[in-house]
Structures are given as structure tokens and as C-alpha cells.
Amino acid sequence: MKISDIRVRLLSNAENKMKATASFTIDDCFVIHEVRIIEGSKGMFIAMPSRKIANGDYKDICHPIDTATRNSIEAQILESYDKACALAQAGE
């Protein structure tokens, strides 16, 4: 599996824990939208797209099956987020 494209949309409300959303494309043929980039107590992490279920909990709509894949996706998205932040700061 190769992530062929990542698009990050920074959010304007810096006070919010959610800093951005992202979309990523796998092998130039499958895209996943609305990945949230969140600042947590242990640092930045991603949350896959999810929906609220009847009991009020949230369930991922799609997600990696294994830890290695999740770590790879997260690292690449967070790297793209860092680049987007740097470009935004340079443009100020």
C-alpha cells in the first residue's frame, strides 16, 4: 500500500483541540476523507472518520487493521500537517 496523496485543511480556530482535517489517497485509486488531526495530552494524533451510533458512542467508518499500517498513515499525515502549518506561518 502506498499513500499517493495527502491534502490537509487547517482549521482557523487555534483554541480547538482539532487542528485540521485531511484526506488521503491510497495507490492513486481510493480516497479517505475527513481524517481529523487532533492535539491531545500526549501530542498530535489522527482520528479516522466516524459516525455516532444509537447509544451515543462513535464508531470508525474505516480504519487500518494493524498497528504498523496505522502508524505509517499517522506519521505521513502528521508530516503533511507540519508542512501545511509551516507554509501557513510563512504566508502570514
Beta strands, then each sheet from edge to edge (+ up, - down):
strand 1: 3-10
strand 2: 18-26
strand 3: 30-40
strand 4: 43-47
strand 5: 50-52
strand 6: 58-60
sheet 1: 1+ 2- 3+ 4-
sheet 2: 5+ 6-
end
